[in-house]
Amino acid sequence: MANTLHPSIKNREEIVNSLGTEKDVVHLSFGINDSYARGMGIAVFSVLENNPDLRFHVHLFGTTLSNESISRIIELAKMFPLAVTTYTFKDEAFQGLPMVGRYTHAIYYRLFIPLILADITDKVIYLDADTLCVGQYNDLIKLDISQHTLCAVNDEKRARAKLCPVLKLTSGNYFNSGFLYINIEKWVARDTTNRVINELRENGDKFKFPDQEALNVVLENEILLLPKEYNYIVDIIYKRVGHEKALPAGVILIHYTGKCKPWHSWGGSKVADLYYSYYERSPWRGISLDMPVSYKEMKRYARVLWFKGDYLSSVKWMAKYMNTKVFRKRTHD
């Protein structure tokens, strides 16, 4: 690993390395804070379990991780060959960069990843923490991406129909940035980080998803689009409980977009149950699923419990939902 730290990084630490002398390593990256360490950990666990022939070095960019999160990562490295390095940004790393709407400077994490890893690898996979790998990456890493800045997957049809005209994307393509396979050499040579930042400076206040939309505008003609199986988007609560479509064959990565995440107890879908099957075998299995807080979450959870045959618990949560909703209405009257 290169010894020189990128100017934006305060601290770099290799917290575990059980790879031995392996040379053919796939580099995987995330931009997280400690609240998303659980999601990241289960995503990494799923990648390792489904890719036994590959060796991974995971790079975690963001804020300092808790001792508990680090201990679980070390436990993961006892289950699989794995290296994990953390990178903590300096407080002033993003000083002078535009703040866009309700978003924090965390939107810049993934924009700096290729610059920071340029001395370590020529390619890196970036994943959001709300993903689950259920397939293999062997074919992906064999792809010739030498002429492209990155590989990505088109977002859903309704997103493309809405955003392509707004962003003036004449190709008709609009990719989701929750999965990126980045050609670092091309990214750096084409000054991609600065181009995206300049787009955010000029138009960021118009964007709903700032970094994703800026990436699409800047890289419209520089991407290699992959099949949807590499970033299969699901919204757990888009359908009513018990009314979801089956997961198509051949899916490699499930991306749980939407407000309800698979570590929320009120998800109650087959794709959430699939996630939980990995969850309970991972080092994060001792952490309970998040329980409902809002009355809408309580209502959904009551329906999930009813659908699963736990009628008594369902009635109790429906009562909590009704009491919470009534109390909320009274406090707003």
Sequence and secondary structure as in RCSB ss.txt:
>XXXX:A:sequence
MANTLHPSIKNREEIVNSLGTEKDVVHLSFGINDSYARGMGIAVFSVLENNPDLRFHVHLFGTTLSNESISRIIE
LAKMFPLAVTTYTFKDEAFQGLPMVGRYTHAIYYRLFIPLILADITDKVIYLDADTLCVGQYNDLIKLDISQHTL
CAVNDEKRARAKLCPVLKLTSGNYFNSGFLYINIEKWVARDTTNRVINELRENGDKFKFPDQEALNVVLENEILL
LPKEYNYIVDIIYKRVGHEKALPAGVILIHYTGKCKPWHSWGGSKVADLYYSYYERSPWRGISLDMPVSYKEMKR
YARVLWFKGDYLSSVKWMAKYMNTKVFRKRTHD
>XXXX:A:secstr
   S  TTEEEEEEEEE  TT  SEEEEEEEE GGGHHHHHHHHHHHHHH TT EEEEEEEES   HHHHHHHHH
HHHHS EEEEEEEE TTTTTTS   TT  GGGGHHHHHHHHTTTT SEEEEE SSEEE S  HHHHTS  TT SE
EEEE  HHHHHHHHHHHT TT   EEEEEEEEEHHHHHHTTHHHHHHHHHHHHGGG SSHHHHHHHHHTTTTEEE
E GGGSEEEETTSS TT      TT  EEEEESS  TTBTT  SHHHHHHHHHHTTSTTTTS  B   SHHHHHH
HHHHHHHTT HHHHHHHHHHHHHHHHHHHHHH 
